[in-house]
Amino acid sequence: MADQNETHASLAAEEPPLSGDVAALRAEMADLTEVVTDMHKRTKHLQRTLSFLTRQTRAIPAHVQAVQQLLTRFPPRAPLPDVGGWAMDPGSLLWMVDHVARKQAGLVVECGSGTSTVWLARAVQESGGHLVTLEHSEEYLAATRAQLEAHDVADVVDLRHAPLVPTTTERGEYTWYGVDTTGLDGIDLLLVDGPPGTTGPLARYPAMPTFADSLADGAVVVVDDVSRADERDMVEHWLAEQPRLRRAQKLGLNTEVLAFG
Ligand SMILES: C[S@@+](CC[C@H](N)C(=O)[O-])C[C@H]1O[C@@H](n2cnc3c(N)ncnc32)[C@H](O)[C@@H]1O
């Protein structure tokens, strides 16, 4: 009897109390839940990346076709600046040069210079129109100017250096091109592709408050980078604020055309 009691006592001493087990299990469960939640987040991120890459890959034949059409329409006079990436997609460039030709656009205004400046310049040179381009960066202003000269279109482009300055709109404060827009009336095509999104939230929102009163009846507003949430939100704000503006067409994965009038 004495032996039995001793055995029970020693077993009880070896086993931790039940409440200790539960606490340890709870802690382990919490750790596991954290791991599973993290894996779930990573899987979702990978799925989104894969779906983005799939859509990009499927778009390659359309890009190739658009480049072929651009080159046929405007044989290059010098090495061409890049398309895609930081610059617009070839399909969107093709749509714009075709629009300028079909509508015989007189005044085109572009926010953010680069590859599109060269193609739009070729289009307005042919249509007898005029391109006004706003660029905040001195470095890229110089690069775009060199491209325009190399492609023999500098004379149809009013390339303006417009450093970003604080700007007040009805939605609040932004930074926007510090430029005098007097005289920019009757815009047939407004391209909104600058300033870069890194310059602030809803960086391109002021484009519509700035130019709404200068758009011609039947004008189009081409908005690039609509694969980004900021540019999609910006379009929603514009549509809510401008009753004369409506969605017209999506160009590829990254560009949207709005119609005015
Ligand atoms: C979204 S990019 C687009 C510029 C232009 N609309 C295009 O499609 O080529 C906007 C800004 O990128 C900058 N940029 C211009 N040329 C560039 C280049 N070669 N590499 C990187 N950024 C450039 C300029 O400051 C420009 O305002």
The ligand as a Gaussian input file, in Angstrom:
#p B3LYP/6-31G(d) Opt

LIG

0 1
 C        4.705000      57.345000     -66.890000
 S        6.088000      58.169000     -67.616000
 C        5.354000      58.316000     -69.171000
 C        5.817000      59.285000     -70.137000
 C        5.167000      59.274000     -71.510000
 N        3.768000      59.630000     -71.513000
 C        5.349000      57.951000     -72.247000
 O        4.432000      57.184000     -72.410000
 O        6.448000      57.697000     -72.682000
 C        5.993000      59.675000     -66.787000
 C        7.281000      60.334000     -66.465000
 O        8.380000      59.464000     -66.620000
 C        9.554000      60.207000     -66.849000
 N       10.315000      59.687000     -67.986000
 C       10.430000      60.195000     -69.228000
 N       11.292000      59.476000     -69.948000
 C       11.731000      58.490000     -69.137000
 C       12.647000      57.411000     -69.293000
 N       13.317000      57.239000     -70.440000
 N       12.837000      56.575000     -68.268000
 C       12.189000      56.736000     -67.098000
 N       11.313000      57.758000     -66.875000
 C       11.092000      58.617000     -67.881000
 C        9.129000      61.655000     -67.116000
 O        9.395000      62.461000     -65.979000
 C        7.632000      61.498000     -67.341000
 O        6.935000      62.651000     -66.976000

